Each structure stands twice: as C-alpha cells, then as structure tokens.
Amino acid sequence: MKYSVCIHDQLRDSGDCLVTGVFSDADLAPSTALADTRLDGWIKRFLDNDEFKGKPGEVLCLTPATESGFKRILVLGLGKEAELDASTYCKALAKAAQQVNAIKAATVCCTLAEIEVQGQDALWKSRQIARHFRAASYQFSQLKSGEDQEPKLTELCLMAPQESSRDALELGAKQGDAIALGMHLAKDLGNLPGNYCTPSYLAEKARELAETSDKLSLQVLEEAEMDELGMGSLLSVSRGSRQPAKLIIMNYQGAADSEQPVVLVGKGITFDSGGISIKPAAAMDEMKFDMCGAASVFGTMKTVTELKLPINLICIVPASENLPDGDASKPGDIVTSMSGTTIEVLNTDAEGRLVLCDALTYAKRFDPALVIDIATLTGACVVALGKHISGLLGNDDGLCEALYSAGETACDPVWRLPMNNDYDEQLKSNFADVANVGGRDAGTITAACFLGRFTRDFTWAHLDIAGTAWYSGGAKGASGRPVPLLTQFLLDRIG
C-alpha cells in the first residue's frame, strides 16, 4: 500500500473516499470544514438534517451530489471531544476501515490524524490509522476454490494538522503498516487447519521468514536433539502424534553483539485434542488456534524485520501436536524436564506448560535481558477476563508495568493477576517434584506458578491469550493479538 502525507489546506480534490471525523459536541474538524466549504456547506447541511449524532463509532457514508471531488465521504462519529481516548479512537478507526473496505475504495484520504486524542501524539495516531486500514483488508481465502480477492485499497493519504508533523506521520504509517503485516502472518498461521499447519510447517515458515532478512538466522532442533538435551517434558506431549515435534529458534541481531537479547517464547501446539484427557467434541475445531502464541511470535518477528529495529530478539517456538495414541502420555505419568525437575502429568490437556517449561529452560543459554512467554494456556483466563483483555503474570514488577503500559498504548490491553507462593501449594505432588495442574481454583495463576519454577534465573513475564487470540461464532478466526502489544513493548524499549 502507498502512503502519503499532506497538510489540511492541501486537501486533494478527488479520490474514492474522504474519511473525516465529527464530534457530538463540537464544530467540524479543519479538514472536514474545508471539504464542506468546497461543497458549499453540503456536509454540514446533511448532518444538520440527519439522525447522525456523532456517537463513538457511528458511521455515515455520503455520496456527494456532484461529479467532481470525492466519490464518497465517510463521516465517523467520535463522541464528545473531551472524552476521546486511545481506546475509543481505535475502535472508531476499525469501524471506518471496515466501511472503506466494504465500499471497495482504492484511494482514500483520511483526516483523522488531525483529531486530538488524550495523551497521544501524531506518530501514534498515524500508526493506528495505518494499522487499522491495512488490517481491514485481511482475508483468509487460501483454502477456498476460486481466485483470491485482492484488497482494493492501494493508496492512503494522511492529513497533517501542520507541516511540522509530516515526519512523525510518515514514521507512524510505516510502523502501523508493519504491525498490520505481522498481524496478517499471525492470522494466517492461526487460521490454517491442523492438517496444514503442523510443527514441520511452522519450521518451514520460519525458514521463509529468515530468508527475508540478513539479520535473522534460524535453528530448528529435531526430537533426537531435544532428547539429548533432556527435554522429556516437551517430548512427552509429542509422543501421541505422528508429526515430529520441533524446537524453532529465530535469532534476530539488530544491535551490538554485547547487548542482551529479548526472548519471546510462543506456545506452538498446532492441534490440541487434550490427549488422553480428551476434550469435548463441541468446538474442538478451534483447537487449531492453540498455536496462536507461536503465531504472535512469528508475527512480531515479521514486524521487527520489516522495521529493521535496532534490537536483539530471539523467538523460541516449541511446536507439537497433542493427540491420543497408544504411546501417548497417560494421566499419572511422571516425566523429567530439561531442568531436571520431575513432573506428574495429572491432566494431559495441560500440555502447554509442559512444552513451555523446557523452552524456558532452553532460553537461559542466551543470557536474556528478559523473557516473555505467550500462550493460549488456560480456559480459566477466559472465565476471569473474557475475550477482551489478556492475562499477565510475572516475576518482575518493572517488566509487568512496561507490558501493561505498552498494551494501553497499542489498544491491546493486559491485566496483571497475582502470583505468590500460596498458590504453589496447589501444585504439590506425592510422587514427583511438581504436578502439572493445581485443580479448578485459580487455574490461570497456578499455571503461571508452574512456569515460574523454570524462570527463577531471569526476568520473566507470562501472557495468557486464551481469550484474546481468536474470535468464535460468525467472526471465527485468529485475531493477530498480541502482535501490537509486543511490538509496542519493543518500540518503547528502544525508544
């Protein structure tokens, strides 16, 4: 997509669509007023005589009664001027982008960067505009017969309030576009069914990604190599599958070799039947999304390589299927992790923590500045936080605060849950060092406490995205989260 920037008094005279915002309690924004003047007050008269109230996310698509100028004018409600915050702005942008996509506009002029948003600057607004307009064009049609429908939007012009904000808008558009492309990759991987997206497929996609950047290298460990390292916990999950497990390590070197890397670990269970502790049949098809933690790691690495960020980033993906088989792990089995910790597998459907614990132990060898794992780990997190906010736990207040702040900025929010030694009592085992489940109470917290046993030597946070990684129902599909959050965290870290 082509992006351009111009100041509001250079408002172009034509295009497929002009996107403009209107508050419920204020005069027209500068570019809207300019367009209205050129149309002899037509927009204002139409708004005065219509039921459009300018409520947040309200959309009115107008077709000017003239052959010249824009074919459509999209008026977007923003609510009360003093109450426009980041979340309301992003939700309104998403509505506008969906409408632009619906009317198949190819050339769009968006004036929303000139709107004041609480606590946000021009770069942030431009980033959100580019991200949402690019994201609205996403479609998953790879496995449908017939030709793919190419997105219509090819050119997006952003209106600047003044010339001095041009550089910020251009940089923001570049960042937002890269974030959307990372989300597209995460969605593609998440939406692919388990018979396509296997551990071997993920390894191949990592190779393709590595070929796009000379700063990115790849290592893929096979089961024999993992066995030599003592990864008995991870390998206990893959025993029931005919697909061999893979440990995928992507290493991006964008900064000096002496700089400690950030390590992201993404759960890559490409299909989760629950194993011997098999899940109910209803909605089991959605367990192809159990690798969305891995997908978000891929998507974040895609964004980082697009932007050529000056940071060292290592992404580790423990990839496996979890299926029932004559050789599959059974409830009551005891396995030995790479750390030497023995684990009583009381429930084979709590497999994510079994692959993650070995990957987290492996991460220690990179002397990380910090480690973040991302996983669709517990249904309990959906019960606690619903489908809107991801769960956050960790062993470092500073890291957790930075992730919370990044989530608020990116409109990809998280909420921190408590984590202390009291919850470890639920993980006691009569026969091994630790049990892999702690009962029904505080399931999200005890899962994090289990992982915390393998992260005591470094700064660590855990993101439980079980509720936010995908949509169900008529809008079923991967969400691409938390790529925006992770990218914002990295951007904040490098300043």
Phi, psi and omega per residue, in radians:
M1 nan 2.464 3.124
K2 -1.640 2.321 3.111
Y3 -2.036 2.503 3.057
S4 -2.502 2.838 -3.113
V5 -2.315 2.388 3.001
C6 -2.555 2.684 -3.140
I7 -1.406 2.807 -2.868
H8 -1.128 -0.472 3.139
D9 -1.435 0.031 3.017
Q10 -1.822 0.374 -3.103
L11 -0.860 2.139 -3.109
R12 -1.113 2.723 -3.030
D13 -1.563 -0.243 -3.050
S14 -2.610 2.895 -3.137
G15 2.724 3.057 -3.136
D16 -1.303 -0.593 -3.058
C17 -2.719 2.394 2.987
L18 -1.882 2.133 3.123
V19 -1.807 2.145 -3.078
T20 -2.440 2.701 -3.090
G21 -1.894 2.623 3.118
V22 -2.373 2.257 3.047
F23 -1.468 2.749 3.131
S24 -1.375 -0.254 -3.036
D25 -2.368 0.473 -3.103
A26 -2.572 2.921 3.099
D27 -1.217 2.982 3.127
L28 -1.088 2.526 3.053
A29 -1.138 2.792 -3.049
P30 -0.903 -0.865 -3.109
S31 -1.196 -0.603 3.087
T32 -1.139 -0.735 3.120
A33 -1.115 -0.681 3.119
L34 -1.111 -0.804 3.113
A35 -1.097 -0.662 3.137
D36 -1.122 -0.695 3.109
T37 -1.094 -0.742 -3.134
R38 -1.158 -0.393 3.112
L39 -1.782 0.366 3.090
D40 0.990 0.677 3.069
G41 1.389 0.268 -3.044
W42 -1.140 -0.716 -3.111
I43 -1.116 -0.821 -3.099
K44 -1.104 -0.747 3.135
R45 -1.118 -0.667 -3.136
F46 -1.150 -0.768 3.138
L47 -1.133 -0.664 -3.138
D48 -1.149 -0.485 -3.075
N49 -1.807 0.166 -3.081
D50 -2.026 2.949 3.137
E51 -1.478 0.015 3.115
F52 -1.098 2.170 -3.049
K53 -1.930 -0.088 -3.124
G54 1.323 0.415 3.105
K55 -1.209 2.684 -3.086
P56 -0.955 2.201 3.112
G57 1.428 -0.079 3.100
E58 -1.212 2.349 -3.064
V59 -2.184 2.352 3.079
L60 -2.260 2.080 -3.124
C61 -1.802 2.024 -3.064
L62 -1.889 2.529 3.026
T63 -1.980 1.848 -3.084
P64 -1.019 2.485 -3.134
A65 -1.468 0.971 3.109
T66 -2.695 2.632 -3.123
E67 -1.460 -0.276 -3.138
S68 -1.736 2.852 3.106
G69 1.482 -2.749 -3.090
F70 -1.308 2.479 3.119
K71 -1.228 -0.625 3.116
R72 -2.347 2.592 2.979
I73 -2.139 2.083 -3.100
L74 -1.766 1.974 -3.130
V75 -1.728 2.168 -3.044
L76 -1.969 2.155 3.096
G77 -1.269 2.377 -3.104
L78 -2.118 0.054 -3.133
G79 1.332 -2.723 -3.130
K80 -1.331 2.403 -3.025
E81 -1.012 -0.727 -3.080
A82 -1.314 -0.188 -3.069
E83 -1.871 0.105 -3.086
L84 -1.340 1.840 3.106
D85 -1.890 -3.122 -3.050
A86 -1.076 -0.759 -3.095
S87 -1.121 -0.804 3.134
T88 -1.103 -0.712 3.136
Y89 -1.078 -0.802 -3.115
C90 -1.159 -0.693 3.114
K91 -1.127 -0.680 3.102
A92 -1.163 -0.718 3.091
L93 -1.029 -0.755 -3.137
A94 -1.060 -0.708 3.102
K95 -1.108 -0.773 -3.140
A96 -1.110 -0.750 -3.121
A97 -1.133 -0.681 3.097
Q98 -1.096 -0.707 -3.130
Q99 -1.197 -0.716 3.088
V100 -1.056 -0.717 3.112
N101 -1.153 -0.661 -3.115
A102 -1.151 -0.626 -3.121
I103 -1.547 0.042 3.055
K104 1.018 0.759 3.096
A105 -1.335 2.362 -3.137
A106 -1.689 -0.704 3.140
T107 -2.043 2.118 -3.032
V108 -2.230 2.409 3.024
C109 -1.982 2.095 -3.075
C110 -1.962 2.163 -3.106
T111 -1.727 0.121 -2.967
L112 -1.293 -0.197 3.094
A113 -1.239 -0.325 -3.139
E114 -1.489 -0.109 3.134
I115 -1.346 2.363 3.095
E116 -1.353 2.238 3.104
V117 -2.125 2.348 -3.071
Q118 -0.914 2.095 3.010
G119 1.272 0.157 -3.067
Q120 -2.117 2.585 -3.105
D121 -1.842 -3.079 -3.080
A122 -1.119 -0.677 3.139
L123 -1.063 -0.800 -3.136
W124 -1.085 -0.769 -3.117
K125 -1.109 -0.743 3.125
S126 -1.115 -0.701 3.123
R127 -1.052 -0.767 -3.123
Q128 -1.201 -0.672 3.128
I129 -1.076 -0.885 -3.121
A130 -1.106 -0.732 -3.133
R131 -1.064 -0.848 -3.046
H132 -1.263 -0.638 3.140
F133 -1.249 -0.638 3.058
R134 -1.206 -0.752 -3.097
A135 -1.091 -0.569 -3.106
A136 -1.149 -0.332 -3.121
S137 -1.481 -0.084 -3.068
Y138 -1.157 2.404 2.994
Q139 -2.558 2.555 3.080
F140 -1.896 1.761 -3.095
S141 -2.274 0.217 -3.080
Q142 -1.025 -0.539 -3.039
L143 -1.871 0.271 3.061
K144 -1.782 2.526 3.106
S145 -1.244 2.667 -3.092
G146 1.701 2.979 -3.085
E147 -1.372 2.557 3.034
D148 -1.159 2.482 3.078
Q149 -1.541 1.973 3.121
E150 -1.183 2.444 3.091
P151 -1.073 2.462 -3.077
K152 -1.363 -0.607 -3.045
L153 -1.191 2.068 -3.110
T154 -2.084 -0.356 -3.093
E155 -2.484 2.232 3.141
L156 -2.202 2.055 3.107
C157 -1.772 2.235 3.123
L158 -1.810 2.261 3.127
M159 -1.504 2.241 3.123
A160 -1.736 2.474 3.101
P161 -1.156 -0.526 3.063
Q162 -2.716 2.859 -3.069
E163 -1.037 -0.563 -3.070
S164 -1.132 -0.315 -3.129
S165 -1.649 0.055 -3.079
R166 -1.011 -0.863 -3.080
D167 -1.066 -0.730 -3.134
A168 -1.121 -0.705 3.131
L169 -1.163 -0.681 3.136
E170 -1.160 -0.741 3.106
L171 -1.159 -0.747 3.125
G172 -1.068 -0.710 3.120
A173 -1.117 -0.689 3.106
K174 -1.100 -0.763 3.133
Q175 -1.168 -0.781 -3.132
G176 -1.090 -0.683 3.122
D177 -1.141 -0.722 3.130
A178 -1.146 -0.674 3.091
I179 -1.092 -0.769 3.128
A180 -1.096 -0.689 3.111
L181 -1.129 -0.666 3.056
G182 -1.122 -0.690 3.087
M183 -1.139 -0.648 3.110
H184 -1.061 -0.769 3.118
L185 -1.106 -0.770 3.120
A186 -1.063 -0.706 3.116
K187 -1.158 -0.765 3.128
D188 -1.004 -0.833 -3.127
L189 -1.127 -0.730 -3.138
G190 -1.177 -0.628 -3.071
N191 -1.381 -0.371 3.126
L192 -1.126 2.425 3.116
P193 -1.264 2.870 -3.057
G194 -1.123 -0.411 3.114
N195 -1.361 -0.217 3.030
Y196 -1.759 -0.942 -3.056
C197 -1.531 1.508 3.097
T198 -1.762 3.004 3.043
P199 -0.970 -0.664 3.121
S200 -1.174 -0.617 3.101
Y201 -1.134 -0.741 3.108
L202 -1.066 -0.703 3.111
A203 -1.096 -0.677 3.128
E204 -1.198 -0.679 3.095
K205 -1.127 -0.591 3.080
A206 -1.143 -0.663 3.090
R207 -1.119 -0.739 3.114
E208 -1.094 -0.704 3.138
L209 -1.162 -0.704 -3.136
A210 -1.098 -0.521 -3.130
E211 -1.260 -0.220 -3.104
T212 -1.521 -0.159 -3.080
S213 -2.515 2.296 3.087
D214 -1.336 -0.103 3.090
K215 -1.603 -0.096 -3.024
L216 -1.970 2.181 3.080
S217 -2.056 2.858 -3.022
L218 -2.391 2.456 2.977
Q219 -2.349 2.338 3.103
V220 -2.161 2.056 3.100
L221 -1.570 2.312 3.086
E222 -1.558 3.013 -3.058
E223 -1.059 -0.647 3.141
A224 -1.109 -0.692 3.123
E225 -1.207 -0.668 3.095
M226 -1.153 -0.626 3.115
D227 -1.122 -0.706 3.106
E228 -1.105 -0.554 3.115
L229 -1.405 -0.124 3.125
G230 1.441 0.468 -3.121
M231 -1.442 1.067 -3.096
G232 -1.203 -0.441 3.132
S233 -1.237 -0.885 3.115
L234 -1.047 -0.813 -3.071
L235 -1.211 -0.362 3.090
S236 -1.171 -0.452 3.138
V237 -1.344 -0.674 -3.068
S238 -1.391 -0.147 -3.064
R239 -1.041 -0.533 -3.108
G240 -1.487 0.050 -3.059
S241 -1.992 2.602 3.015
R242 -1.441 -0.219 3.099
Q243 -1.529 2.157 -3.127
P244 -1.206 2.496 3.079
A245 -1.230 2.736 3.083
K246 -2.366 2.503 2.939
L247 -1.968 1.918 -3.031
I248 -1.740 2.202 3.141
I249 -2.159 1.933 3.074
M250 -1.789 2.210 -3.029
N251 -2.118 1.881 3.134
Y252 -1.781 2.108 -3.130
Q253 -1.937 1.599 -3.140
G254 -1.833 -0.075 -3.129
A255 -2.243 -3.047 -3.133
A256 -1.091 2.596 -3.125
D257 -1.044 -0.476 -3.099
S258 -1.314 -0.242 -3.101
E259 -1.402 2.200 3.133
Q260 -1.103 2.449 -3.096
P261 -1.462 2.706 2.842
V262 -1.480 2.344 -3.140
V263 -2.023 2.196 3.028
L264 -1.908 2.311 3.127
V265 -2.089 2.061 -3.082
G266 -1.977 2.163 3.107
K267 -1.081 2.186 -3.064
G268 -2.103 0.921 3.062
I269 -1.424 1.784 -2.983
T270 -1.264 -0.362 2.874
F271 -2.727 2.370 -3.069
D272 -2.157 1.759 3.063
S273 -1.455 -0.212 -3.009
G274 1.706 -0.187 -3.095
G275 1.225 -2.514 3.127
I276 -1.088 -0.598 3.029
S277 -1.439 1.147 -2.898
I278 -1.171 2.536 -3.129
K279 -1.326 2.812 2.980
P280 -1.099 2.688 -3.081
A281 -1.187 -0.583 -3.074
A282 -1.048 2.186 3.083
A283 1.111 0.292 3.114
M284 -1.140 -0.384 3.086
D285 -1.017 -0.482 -3.129
E286 -1.247 -0.119 3.107
M287 -1.318 -0.006 2.902
K288 -1.189 -0.356 3.131
F289 -1.413 0.036 -3.080
D290 -1.265 -0.030 3.060
M291 -1.848 0.308 -3.091
C292 -1.195 -0.391 2.995
G293 -1.094 -0.809 3.068
A294 -1.096 -0.728 -3.134
A295 -1.052 -0.699 -3.140
S296 -1.189 -0.557 3.079
V297 -1.174 -0.776 3.055
F298 -1.029 -0.815 -3.103
G299 -1.102 -0.705 3.121
T300 -1.147 -0.719 3.099
M301 -1.121 -0.649 3.064
K302 -1.027 -0.817 3.140
T303 -1.104 -0.747 -3.135
V304 -1.086 -0.739 3.135
T305 -1.224 -0.599 3.089
E306 -1.093 -0.700 -3.084
L307 -1.561 -0.172 -3.105
K308 0.923 0.870 -3.062
L309 -1.163 2.469 3.129
P310 -1.426 1.282 -3.100
I311 -2.638 2.673 3.002
N312 -1.699 2.150 -3.042
L313 -2.338 2.225 3.078
I314 -2.058 2.244 3.120
C315 -2.012 2.158 -3.123
I316 -2.006 2.243 -3.141
V317 -2.188 1.867 2.967
P318 -1.429 1.946 -3.001
A319 -1.960 2.317 -3.135
S320 -2.862 2.831 2.876
E321 -1.693 2.800 3.044
N322 -2.222 1.727 -3.036
L323 -2.295 2.724 3.073
P324 -1.448 2.465 -3.097
D325 -2.850 2.906 3.109
G326 -1.089 -0.379 3.141
D327 -1.832 0.079 -3.090
A328 -1.218 2.710 3.059
S329 -1.074 2.547 -3.126
K330 -1.989 2.623 3.029
P331 -0.973 2.268 -3.077
G332 1.772 -0.263 3.078
D333 -1.105 2.645 3.077
I334 -2.092 2.230 -3.112
V335 -2.135 2.762 -3.135
T336 -1.960 2.175 -3.114
S337 -1.407 2.994 3.118
M338 -1.044 -0.539 -3.138
S339 -1.314 -0.188 -3.057
G340 1.671 -0.168 3.109
T341 -1.201 2.303 3.069
T342 -1.599 2.470 -3.017
I343 -2.230 2.187 3.021
E344 -1.522 2.072 -3.100
V345 -1.517 1.587 -3.138
L346 -1.378 -0.433 -3.136
N347 -2.496 2.042 -3.110
T348 -1.288 -0.153 3.070
D349 -1.469 -0.063 3.016
A350 -1.741 0.986 -3.021
E351 -1.539 -0.420 -3.079
G352 -1.033 -0.747 -3.136
R353 -1.195 -0.422 3.121
L354 -1.273 -0.616 3.081
V355 -1.412 -0.588 -3.109
L356 -1.205 -0.645 -3.047
C357 -1.105 -0.662 3.098
D358 -1.257 -0.640 3.100
A359 -1.151 -0.664 3.108
L360 -1.171 -0.684 3.065
T361 -1.101 -0.711 3.121
Y362 -1.110 -0.596 -3.103
A363 -1.079 -0.437 -3.085
K364 -1.047 -0.531 -3.068
R365 -1.164 -0.256 -3.132
F366 -1.582 0.079 -3.104
D367 0.830 1.046 -2.999
P368 -1.256 2.599 2.962
A369 -1.196 -0.631 3.104
L370 -2.895 2.793 3.132
V371 -2.275 2.335 3.045
I372 -2.185 2.173 3.007
D373 -1.808 2.548 -3.081
I374 -2.234 2.173 -3.015
A375 -2.699 2.492 2.909
T376 -1.420 1.361 -2.849
L377 -1.612 -0.752 -3.001
T378 -2.416 2.366 2.983
G379 -1.102 -0.430 3.132
A380 -1.084 -0.502 3.132
C381 -1.213 -0.580 3.085
V382 -1.163 -0.704 3.102
V383 -1.109 -0.723 -3.062
A384 -1.302 -0.764 -2.976
L385 -2.089 -0.062 3.135
G386 1.253 -2.697 -3.036
K387 -1.796 0.210 -3.010
H388 -1.881 -0.578 -3.005
I389 -2.212 2.356 3.102
S390 -1.456 2.653 3.107
G391 -1.442 2.526 3.136
L392 -2.319 2.249 3.033
L393 -2.464 2.825 3.139
G394 3.080 3.071 -3.089
N395 -1.866 0.197 -3.093
D396 -2.477 2.100 -3.097
D397 -1.107 -0.720 -3.113
G398 -1.074 -0.770 3.118
L399 -1.133 -0.771 -3.129
C400 -1.124 -0.675 3.095
E401 -1.149 -0.664 3.116
A402 -1.155 -0.684 3.105
L403 -1.196 -0.700 3.091
Y404 -1.064 -0.806 -3.141
S405 -1.086 -0.751 3.119
A406 -1.094 -0.676 3.108
G407 -1.113 -0.692 3.105
E408 -1.155 -0.727 -3.135
T409 -1.164 -0.699 -3.078
A410 -1.471 -0.037 -3.029
C411 0.972 0.696 3.112
D412 -2.352 1.228 -2.835
P413 -1.320 2.717 3.038
V414 -2.275 2.832 3.069
W415 -2.391 2.248 -3.075
R416 -1.413 2.352 3.076
L417 -1.872 2.698 -3.119
P418 -1.228 2.740 -3.140
M419 -2.730 1.872 3.120
N420 -2.522 3.103 -3.001
N421 -1.116 -0.393 -3.135
D422 -1.016 -0.620 -3.103
Y423 -1.295 -0.361 3.130
D424 -1.111 -0.422 -3.140
E425 -1.013 -0.559 -3.100
Q426 -1.254 -0.252 -3.083
L427 -1.726 0.144 -3.135
K428 -1.193 2.503 3.110
S429 -2.214 2.492 3.075
N430 -1.334 -0.248 -2.953
F431 -2.187 -0.211 -3.121
A432 -2.472 3.091 -3.140
D433 -1.128 -0.582 -3.080
V434 -2.749 2.612 3.015
A435 -1.638 2.695 -3.091
N436 -1.514 -0.081 3.030
V437 -2.407 2.737 -3.107
G438 -2.129 0.385 -3.135
G439 1.558 -3.073 -3.032
R440 -1.279 -0.582 -3.041
D441 -1.214 2.304 3.019
A442 0.918 0.808 -3.048
G443 -1.038 -0.663 3.125
T444 -1.164 -0.687 -3.102
I445 -1.249 -0.769 -3.130
T446 -1.178 -0.531 3.060
A447 -1.122 -0.737 3.099
A448 -1.176 -0.648 3.089
C449 -1.083 -0.652 3.060
F450 -1.042 -0.857 -3.142
L451 -1.127 -0.585 -3.117
G452 -1.060 -0.429 3.095
R453 -1.126 -0.365 -3.062
F454 -1.871 0.164 -3.068
T455 -2.229 0.336 -3.044
R456 -1.248 -0.264 -3.084
D457 -1.665 0.032 3.130
F458 -2.663 2.903 3.108
T459 -1.274 2.251 -2.945
W460 -2.553 2.521 2.990
A461 -2.400 2.673 -3.105
H462 -2.183 2.254 3.072
L463 -1.923 2.053 3.073
D464 -1.695 1.900 -3.045
I465 -1.883 0.421 -3.100
A466 -1.016 -0.537 -3.111
G467 -1.613 -0.306 -2.984
T468 -1.988 -0.130 -3.017
A469 -1.312 -0.417 3.140
W470 -2.658 2.836 3.069
Y471 -1.798 2.602 3.060
S472 -1.911 -3.101 3.088
G473 1.251 -2.583 -3.080
G474 -1.129 -0.429 3.131
A475 -1.724 0.413 -3.040
K476 -0.917 2.294 3.112
G477 2.771 2.811 3.133
A478 -1.163 2.554 -3.084
S479 -1.611 -0.353 -3.056
G480 1.440 -0.005 3.087
R481 -1.464 2.620 0.058
P482 -1.787 0.811 3.085
V483 -0.973 -0.782 3.114
P484 -1.050 -0.744 3.128
L485 -1.076 -0.869 -3.087
L486 -1.123 -0.707 3.116
T487 -1.121 -0.771 3.124
Q488 -1.073 -0.694 3.106
F489 -1.040 -0.766 3.136
L490 -1.186 -0.717 3.100
L491 -1.084 -0.729 3.100
D492 -1.098 -0.678 -3.074
R493 -1.158 -0.637 -3.125
I494 -1.619 -0.066 3.097
G495 1.275 nan nan
